[in-house]
Amino acid sequence: VNWTRIDPHMREERLREEIRRHLREVLGMAPGEDVEDNVFFMTLGLDSLMAVELQNRLRVALKGVCEINASTTIQNPTVTSLARHINRLMTGGVNEASATPEDALAAARRALAGE
């Protein structure tokens, strides 16, 4: 998957699918077992070691497009929030799928300022 070439709206959905798939594997769930997008990872049984495993699996799946670490899964504790965060990282800090024109303008100013 070339993540950067996917439309940001579609990319966020693809990221949710990818996160759910890896989360099921890390938690030892059956391949078709449902993982709801807004349920906290800890509620599902994810501990700190599993968070590192999830982070490692996502790093491989994302092929270096953006850098994530284990604290990312703690700071973004649901499938939805993690997908949104990763999508935002891929778009230079602005989540194009839900960005307002003001967000895009602020991001462009930061980029021009070298931030």
C-alpha positions, 0 to 999 in steps of 0.5 A: 500500500502506498499510503501517501497516494490514497485520498485522505478520506479513504486513507483514514478508513484504510488506516482503521481497517489496518489498525483493527487487523493488527489489534486483533492479532496482538490481542489474540482475537479471531480474524473476523472478530469485531473491534469497535472503533471507539472502544478504548484499547485498555478495555479490550485488554491491551497492556503496555507490552501489547502496545509496543507490539501494536506499534511495531506491527503498524510501523512495518505496515506503514513502511516508514511513511510516518513515525509512531511510537508506543506512547502514540497508542496510549495518547490515541487509545481507540481505533478512530483516534489512532487512525486520525492521528496517523492520517494527520501525521501523513498529511504534515500535521493536518488531517485533511479528512476533517481539516477546516480551511483555517487548519490548512492555512495554519499548517501551510504557514507552519510549513513555510516558517520551517516548523 
